[in-house]
Amino acid sequence: MDTKKLIKFVRNIFNTNDFVPLHAPVFAGNEKEYTRNTIESTFVSSVGGYVDDFEQKLKEFTRSKMVVSVMNGTAAISTALYLSDVKRDDYVITQSMTFVATCNAIYHLGAKPILLDVSKKSMGLCPIALENYLAENAKSVDGRCMHKKTNKPIKAVIPMHTFGHPVEMDEIIRICEDWNLFLIEDAAESFGSFYKGKHTGTLGKFGTLSFNGNKIITTGGGGALLCSSKELGKSAKHITTTAKIKHPTDFFHDEPGFNYRMPNINAALGCAQLESINIFLEKKRELANLYRDFFSNSDFRFFEEPIYAKSNYWLNTIICPDEKTKENLLSETNKSGVMTRPVWTLMNKLPMYSDSLTGDLSQCEFFEKHIVNIPSSVNLQL
Ligand SMILES: *Cc1c(COP(=O)(O)O)cnc(C)c1O
């Protein structure tokens, strides 16, 4: 396939000769009205009804037990780890192929990531890699999972649903139960994706979402915790809002809290975006279908949702035949104003995480050499 054909195809889909971004937000509903309401009422910040509304609507859509909105996806991961008793010198297992936020949230609690391989099927944490790593490197002491060599606890596992494709959760749930590990899903990229009919982020103790500007729906900046019980939800609300005890006049805080709350003006934007989520999901699926057909008789493989899942197709992904083809494709498309991107540099190759414990990372290495993400914005014309 020649790159010019792809550029033409993308320009034709998005009906433009201008710059085509990787993922731009779409505001076609009540966004202006709701955000204007917050300004006109002066309630743009920590008071106002949109936060409760947004949380309620997220809860209904994801069928989560309780949802707590926060200021970004990273804060959501930090809070989930904090409420899973992750402390200094603990280990948390995640995949080496992820956005840096997953590891940063672990790091800033003083804990350390253990970086494992991803699955061919999902591009997310590989259950076999997890099972093998624990079998070789962990022991169970009084029901606690300990790292054999360092004798430090392994507390939690964070699978990340890469580009919206759900990981093989049944297997990961079972392994976490076997080893008594907390399961936190980084569902930042997979809002609207379903694993065997259940919304991603609702299968573990916590699921975390991001509503950054490049995600499927946006609040400007924002995130949320999907909590597996009302009690956890209440704890999450408390700790993310300065741990203040409710009182009509007095300020009393019963632990060192975070100020991670989502401002009302952002929640207003979120309420409007959420009204469009089903249309967005439909249009993204249509775009994915077009790309799949386009690449079907080429030497590029279009990455399809795993058979057990319904993906939101947040970022469409192609697997290039080799590294040189990938580099050429990236440079030619970007030069001509069609934005494409490689996958993130693997976490074990970043300076601050390069001395992390790792497992075999051959699938991560393969994807790093072969993945290109192509323009994936919601296109209402489709
Ligand atoms: C976007 C994203 C986050 C959270 O990002 P914020 O910018 O903090 O909202 C976390 N993990 C992954 C994998 C992401 O893609």
The ligand as an SDF file (V2000), in Angstrom:
LIG
                    3D

 15 15  0  0  0  0  0  0  0  0999 V2000
   -5.0660    9.5800   29.3980 C   0  0  0  0  0  0  0  0  0  0  0  0
   -4.5390    8.5060   30.2310 C   0  0  0  0  0  0  0  0  0  0  0  0
   -4.4440    8.6060   31.6430 C   0  0  0  0  0  0  0  0  0  0  0  0
   -4.8550    9.7920   32.4460 C   0  0  0  0  0  0  0  0  0  0  0  0
   -4.4870   10.9730   31.9190 O   0  0  0  0  0  0  0  0  0  0  0  0
   -4.8980   12.4080   32.5000 P   0  0  0  0  0  0  0  0  0  0  0  0
   -4.2790   13.2970   31.4790 O   0  0  0  0  0  0  0  0  0  0  0  0
   -4.2740   12.5140   33.8430 O   0  0  0  0  0  0  0  0  0  0  0  0
   -6.3900   12.5250   32.5530 O   0  0  0  0  0  0  0  0  0  0  0  0
   -4.0000    7.5020   32.3490 C   0  0  0  0  0  0  0  0  0  0  0  0
   -3.6560    6.3700   31.7470 N   0  0  0  0  0  0  0  0  0  0  0  0
   -3.7420    6.2260   30.4040 C   0  0  0  0  0  0  0  0  0  0  0  0
   -3.3800    4.9160   29.8080 C   0  0  0  0  0  0  0  0  0  0  0  0
   -4.1670    7.2830   29.6070 C   0  0  0  0  0  0  0  0  0  0  0  0
   -4.2310    7.1250   28.2880 O   0  0  0  0  0  0  0  0  0  0  0  0
  1  2  1  0
  2  3  1  0
  2 14  2  0
  3  4  1  0
  3 10  2  0
  4  5  1  0
  5  6  1  0
  6  7  2  0
  6  8  1  0
  6  9  1  0
 10 11  1  0
 11 12  2  0
 12 13  1  0
 12 14  1  0
 14 15  1  0
M  END
$$$$
